[in-house]
Amino acid sequence: MSAVADLHLDLEVFSGPFDLLLTLVLREEVDLLEVELAEVVLAYLDHLEARGELDLEVTTEFLVLIAALLELKSRLMLPRAEDELLDLEPAEAAEELLARMIEAKRYRSAADHLRELLAAEDGVRYRSAPPPPWLRRGGLDELPEGVYSGDRLGAALGGLLRHPPRVDVTHLGQVRVSVAERLAVLRSLLRRGATTFDEAVRGADRVTVCITLFALLEMYKQGEATWEQAEPFGEIAIAPQEAPADVPAAEVATP
């Protein structure tokens, strides 16, 4: 209501600020039927003319409030016999007016908050200014001598056409063993009973150790083996897992 609080009215049944009139109407201390809403609109137009500027937010708020008052007054002016045809009773219409006033106030507060955020970003928004001298376009005669010479252009194109040096991959280990081969090694060890991961990879290189781990995971997935590590970085104990009763042992052990 602060947006139209400076609107002063001088009517036959009321004299004072517009927001006070709304309060008295809602409290039923002023009969809305006796209020000439047309005079309120004319007073607001005079108020705008005196200010010499049009605030769209304030004007929108006034239009919402005056429209709600017109709707409420129209319902009060209808004959009582037609009350059953109305969607809202006068008391309900007054509550609706209050709800619209509160909603308008909420949107007004949101607009103020967005305006404050926009003002806070004033220092990082786009600022219309000419580009710096080093970005401005100029003629070739303004450039230093030799900037666009044919020798420099040829050197640049030659660098693009030159083959890059070959990447050295000698430090990478070559894979000399497959997962199937490591599966065979693990299964042969488990046929003799429990074993350890260190025993399965004794003397092997790092690539073989990794592939043996993949093979062990595959055996665990197939239900052929299980393992246990009592402590971090400790020895990994591998044990054969018994086959389910409905699956023959020979089928589980098949590579």
C-alpha positions as CSV (number, residue, x, y, z in Angstrom):
1,M,0.0,0.0,0.0
2,S,3.0,2.3,0.3
3,A,3.0,2.8,-3.5
4,V,-0.3,4.8,-3.5
5,A,-0.2,6.0,0.1
6,D,0.5,9.6,-1.1
7,L,-2.7,9.7,-3.1
8,H,-5.0,12.0,-1.1
9,L,-8.8,11.9,-1.7
10,D,-11.5,14.5,-1.0
11,L,-14.8,12.7,-1.4
12,E,-18.3,13.4,0.1
13,V,-18.1,10.4,2.4
14,F,-14.3,10.3,3.0
15,S,-11.3,12.6,3.0
16,G,-7.9,11.3,3.5
17,P,-5.2,9.0,1.9
18,F,-6.3,6.2,-0.4
19,D,-4.8,3.4,1.7
20,L,-6.9,4.5,4.7
21,L,-10.0,4.3,2.5
22,L,-9.2,0.7,1.7
23,T,-8.7,-0.1,5.3
24,L,-12.0,1.4,6.3
25,V,-13.8,-0.4,3.5
26,L,-12.4,-3.7,4.6
27,R,-13.5,-3.0,8.2
28,E,-16.9,-2.0,6.9
29,E,-16.6,1.4,8.6
30,V,-17.2,3.1,5.3
31,D,-20.1,1.9,3.0
32,L,-18.6,1.2,-0.4
33,L,-21.9,1.9,-2.1
34,E,-21.5,5.5,-1.1
35,V,-18.0,5.8,-2.4
36,E,-17.7,7.3,-6.0
37,L,-15.0,5.2,-7.5
38,A,-15.0,7.3,-10.6
39,E,-13.9,10.3,-8.5
40,V,-11.1,8.1,-7.1
41,V,-9.9,7.4,-10.6
42,L,-10.0,11.0,-11.6
43,A,-8.1,12.0,-8.5
44,Y,-5.4,9.5,-9.4
45,L,-5.2,10.9,-12.9
46,D,-4.8,14.4,-11.5
47,H,-2.1,13.0,-9.1
48,L,-0.2,11.5,-12.1
49,E,-0.4,14.7,-14.0
50,A,0.9,16.7,-11.1
51,R,3.9,14.3,-10.7
52,G,4.7,14.6,-14.4
53,E,5.9,11.0,-14.7
54,L,4.3,7.6,-15.1
55,D,5.5,4.8,-12.8
56,L,4.2,1.6,-14.3
57,E,4.5,-0.5,-11.1
58,V,2.6,2.0,-9.0
59,T,-0.1,2.4,-11.7
60,T,-0.5,-1.4,-12.0
61,E,-1.0,-1.7,-8.3
62,F,-3.6,1.0,-8.3
63,L,-5.4,-0.6,-11.2
64,V,-5.5,-3.9,-9.4
65,L,-6.9,-2.3,-6.3
66,I,-9.5,-0.2,-8.1
67,A,-10.7,-3.2,-10.1
68,A,-11.2,-5.2,-7.0
69,L,-13.2,-2.4,-5.4
70,L,-15.3,-2.1,-8.6
71,E,-16.0,-5.9,-8.5
72,L,-16.9,-5.7,-4.8
73,K,-19.2,-2.7,-5.3
74,S,-20.9,-4.3,-8.2
75,R,-21.8,-7.3,-6.1
76,L,-23.2,-5.1,-3.4
77,M,-25.4,-3.2,-5.9
78,L,-27.1,-6.3,-7.2
79,P,-30.5,-7.2,-5.8
80,R,-30.6,-9.6,-2.9
81,A,-32.9,-11.9,-4.9
82,E,-30.0,-12.7,-7.2
83,D,-27.6,-13.4,-4.4
84,E,-27.9,-17.1,-5.0
85,L,-26.6,-16.6,-8.6
86,L,-23.4,-15.0,-7.4
87,D,-20.2,-16.9,-7.0
88,L,-19.1,-14.9,-4.0
89,E,-20.9,-13.2,-1.1
90,P,-19.9,-9.6,-0.2
91,A,-17.9,-10.9,2.8
92,E,-16.1,-13.4,0.6
93,A,-15.5,-10.6,-2.0
94,A,-13.9,-8.5,0.7
95,E,-11.6,-11.3,1.7
96,E,-10.7,-11.7,-2.0
97,L,-9.9,-8.0,-2.2
98,L,-7.6,-8.4,0.9
99,A,-5.9,-11.4,-0.7
100,R,-5.3,-9.4,-3.9
101,M,-3.9,-6.6,-1.9
102,I,-1.5,-8.9,-0.1
103,E,-0.5,-10.6,-3.4
104,A,0.1,-7.2,-5.0
105,K,2.3,-6.3,-2.0
106,R,4.2,-9.5,-2.3
107,Y,5.0,-8.9,-6.0
108,R,6.0,-5.3,-5.2
109,S,8.4,-6.7,-2.6
110,A,9.8,-9.2,-5.1
111,A,10.3,-6.4,-7.6
112,D,12.2,-4.3,-5.0
113,H,14.4,-7.2,-4.3
114,L,15.2,-7.8,-7.9
115,R,15.9,-4.1,-8.3
116,E,18.4,-4.2,-5.4
117,L,20.1,-7.2,-7.0
118,L,20.4,-5.4,-10.3
119,A,21.9,-2.4,-8.6
120,A,24.4,-4.6,-6.8
121,E,25.6,-5.9,-10.2
122,D,26.1,-2.5,-11.6
123,G,29.8,-2.7,-11.5
124,V,30.0,-6.0,-13.6
125,R,27.4,-5.3,-16.2
126,Y,28.3,-4.4,-19.8
127,R,29.5,-0.9,-20.2
128,S,29.3,0.8,-23.6
129,A,32.8,2.0,-24.4
130,P,35.0,2.1,-27.4
131,P,37.6,-0.7,-27.7
132,P,41.1,-0.1,-26.5
133,P,43.6,1.2,-29.1
134,W,45.3,-2.2,-29.5
135,L,42.0,-3.8,-30.6
136,R,41.0,-1.1,-33.1
137,R,41.3,-2.0,-36.8
138,G,43.6,0.0,-38.9
139,G,45.2,-0.1,-42.3
140,L,48.2,-2.2,-43.3
141,D,50.3,1.0,-43.5
142,E,49.7,1.5,-39.8
143,L,51.2,-1.8,-38.8
144,P,54.9,-2.3,-37.9
145,E,57.1,-3.3,-40.8
146,G,57.3,-7.1,-41.3
147,V,54.2,-8.1,-39.4
148,Y,52.5,-9.5,-42.5
149,S,55.5,-10.5,-44.5
150,G,55.5,-13.5,-46.9
151,D,58.3,-15.1,-45.0
152,R,56.3,-15.2,-41.8
153,L,53.3,-16.6,-43.5
154,G,55.3,-19.3,-45.2
155,A,56.9,-20.3,-41.9
156,A,53.5,-20.5,-40.2
157,L,52.1,-22.7,-42.9
158,G,55.2,-24.8,-42.9
159,G,54.8,-25.5,-39.2
160,L,51.2,-26.7,-39.8
161,L,52.3,-29.1,-42.6
162,R,55.2,-30.6,-40.6
163,H,54.6,-34.0,-39.1
164,P,54.7,-34.0,-35.3
165,P,57.4,-36.2,-33.6
166,R,56.5,-39.8,-33.0
167,V,55.2,-40.5,-29.5
168,D,57.6,-42.7,-27.5
169,V,55.7,-45.7,-26.0
170,T,58.7,-47.9,-25.1
171,H,58.0,-47.3,-21.4
172,L,54.6,-49.0,-21.7
173,G,54.5,-52.7,-21.0
174,Q,53.3,-55.1,-23.7
175,V,50.5,-57.5,-23.0
176,R,51.9,-61.0,-23.3
177,V,49.3,-63.0,-21.5
178,S,45.5,-63.3,-21.7
179,V,42.7,-63.6,-19.2
180,A,42.0,-67.1,-20.3
181,E,45.6,-68.1,-19.6
182,R,45.5,-66.7,-16.1
183,L,42.2,-68.4,-15.5
184,A,43.9,-71.7,-16.3
185,V,46.7,-71.0,-13.8
186,L,44.3,-70.0,-11.0
187,R,42.1,-73.1,-11.6
188,S,45.1,-75.4,-11.6
189,L,46.2,-74.0,-8.2
190,L,42.7,-74.3,-6.7
191,R,42.4,-77.9,-7.7
192,R,45.1,-78.6,-5.1
193,G,43.3,-76.5,-2.5
194,A,43.4,-73.0,-1.2
195,T,46.1,-70.7,-2.5
196,T,47.2,-67.1,-2.3
197,F,47.3,-64.3,-4.9
198,D,51.1,-63.9,-4.3
199,E,51.6,-67.5,-5.3
200,A,49.6,-67.1,-8.4
201,V,51.6,-64.1,-9.6
202,R,55.1,-65.1,-8.3
203,G,57.7,-63.9,-10.7
204,A,55.2,-62.1,-13.0
205,D,55.4,-58.5,-14.3
206,R,52.9,-55.8,-13.5
207,V,50.8,-56.4,-16.5
208,T,50.4,-60.1,-15.7
209,V,49.5,-59.2,-12.1
210,C,46.7,-56.9,-13.3
211,I,45.4,-59.6,-15.8
212,T,45.5,-62.2,-13.0
213,L,43.3,-59.9,-10.8
214,F,40.8,-59.6,-13.7
215,A,40.8,-63.4,-14.0
216,L,40.2,-63.7,-10.2
217,L,37.3,-61.3,-10.5
218,E,35.8,-63.4,-13.3
219,M,36.1,-66.6,-11.2
220,Y,34.3,-64.8,-8.3
221,K,31.6,-63.7,-10.7
222,Q,31.1,-67.2,-12.0
223,G,31.0,-68.6,-8.4
224,E,34.2,-70.6,-8.8
225,A,36.4,-69.0,-6.1
226,T,36.3,-66.6,-3.2
227,W,39.0,-64.6,-1.5
228,E,39.7,-62.9,1.8
229,Q,42.2,-60.2,2.8
230,A,42.5,-59.8,6.6
231,E,44.2,-56.4,6.5
232,P,44.9,-53.7,3.9
233,F,47.8,-54.6,1.7
234,G,47.9,-58.0,3.4
235,E,48.0,-61.4,1.8
236,I,45.0,-62.3,-0.3
237,A,43.8,-65.9,0.5
238,I,42.0,-67.6,-2.4
239,A,39.8,-70.6,-1.8
240,P,37.6,-72.7,-4.2
241,Q,33.9,-72.2,-3.8
242,E,31.6,-75.2,-3.7
243,A,29.3,-75.5,-6.7
244,P,25.5,-75.3,-6.1
245,A,23.7,-78.6,-5.7
246,D,21.9,-78.2,-9.0
247,V,25.1,-77.5,-11.1
248,P,27.7,-80.2,-11.8
249,A,31.2,-79.5,-10.5
250,A,32.7,-80.2,-13.9
251,E,30.5,-77.5,-15.5
252,V,31.7,-74.9,-13.0
253,A,35.3,-75.7,-13.5
254,T,35.1,-75.6,-17.3
255,P,37.1,-72.6,-18.7
